[in-house]
Amino acid sequence: MSGSDAPLLFDDIRVGTVLSTAEVYEITREEIVEVASRWDPQPFHLDDEAGANSHFGGLVASGLHTLAASLRLSYHERPRTAAVAGLGFDQLRMLRAVRPGDRLAQTTEIVGVRPSVTRRDRGIVQARRTVHNQNGVPVMTYVLTWMVERAT
């Protein structure tokens, strides 16, 4: 890879760095039903009428669906990191319902970095991610931890 396309190695990542994407992920009605049918078959995720009669007042995406869309978006974040593996999620909060037609984007702020204790060629990065809709309203937040390559 060359220049700005090269992923950040652990030693180049600083607390306060913000990763973001110009890409958006549009949530469709069909996808809401498809994901829910397979993984979270609650009536308000499957049926327009059931959604309308729920406290949501309409069909809504599963939190699992929103998290999956966020992970998809992370592939398009810039600057990229030389990620090796995800290590976990903490403090996951679903703040607002995601509805058909919502266009999701996100920002990820680095909040912690430390060298790996067991792998000298790796470092551990922790970040707070905010997923928001087309109006800039946060719909989900979480802290994620992942392993990143170090310069050798």
N, C-alpha and C positions, 0 to 999 in steps of 0.2 A: 504494500500500500504506500501511497505517497502523500506527503504534506498533510493537509487538513483532514484527509480521509483516514489517516493512521489513528487507531484507537489509543486512548490514553492508557499508559501503563500505571500501575499502582503509585509509583514514585512521583508521577505528575498530577495526581489527584489531590485536591486540597479541600478542607472543610470550607463550606460556603460556595463551592462550585455548583452551578445550576445546569442541569441537563434539561433540554426541552425539545419539542418537535413541532414542526410546521404541519405535520400530518394530523389528520383527525380520523376517528373511527366512528362511522355512523351505525347506530343501533337500529336495526329494522324489526318490524313486527314479526316477520317470518323467522328471523333468527332468535328473537325472544322465545317464541313458541318452540322452536327446534331445540334450543339449549335446555329450556325448562322441561320439555318432554323427556329428555334423556337424563338430566341431572338434578332437577329441582321442580318436581311436578306439582307445585302449588297452583290452585285455581286462578289466582290473580296474575300468574305468569303464562297461563295457557289459553285463557278465554276472555274475550273483550267484555262480555256481559258480567262475568264473575269479577273481573278487574274493576268494572264500573260500580259494582255493588260492594266492593271492598273499601277499606279506609283509604286506599290509594286513589280511588275515583277513576281508575282506568288501568289498562294493561301496563305492567311494569316488568323490567328486566330483573332477573335474579342477581343477587350480589355476586355470585360466582361468575356470571356472565360479564358483569362490569369488571371484575378482577381479571378475567381472561382478556378482555379488550385492552385493559391497561398493560398487561404483559405484552400483548401484540404491539401496542404503541411504543413500548420501551425499546423495541428493535430499531425504531426510527429516531430515537433521541440522539441529539448532538450536544456536546461532543460525545462520541462513543467511548466506551471503556473496553479494555481487553478482558472482558468477563470470562471466567472459567466455569463458574457454577453458582447458582442461587443457593443460599444457605437458610433463608427463612423470612417470614413476615411477622411483624409485631404490630400491636395497636391498630389493627384494621377497624376502620369505622365507615359505615355506610350512612352518609349524611343526608342524602336526598334521593328520591326515586328516579330511576333512569327509564325514560319512556321511548316508544317508537319515534324515530326521527331525530333523537338527540345525537349530537355530534360531540364526541368526547376528545379531549386533548389532556395533556398533563405536563407538570413540571416536577423535577426530582432534584432536591437540594441535598448535597453531601453534608452529613452531620457528624461523621466519624470515620477515621481511617486508622488502621493499625497493622503492622506486619503480622503475618501468620506465625504462630508459635511453632507449628509442626512442619511448615513448608517454606523454606527460605526464598523460594522463587515465586511466592504468592503473598498477597496482602488482603486484608478484609476491609470492605467498604460498607458503611451504613448510611442510608439516606431516607429522608422523609419525602414521600410522593403524594402529590395532590392531583386527583383526577377531577376535571371540571367539564361542565357542559358548554354548549355554544354561547351561553350568556355569561360565561366566566364564573358560574356558581359551582363551588366544590360539591361533588357528589360522593367522593370516597377519598379517604386518606389512609396511609399506612406507612410503616417504617420497614424497609427491606434491607437485607444484608446479603452481600454477595462476595465471592472471591475473585480477585483480579490478578493477572500476571504482573510480575515485577521485572525490571530490566535485569538481564543476566550478565 
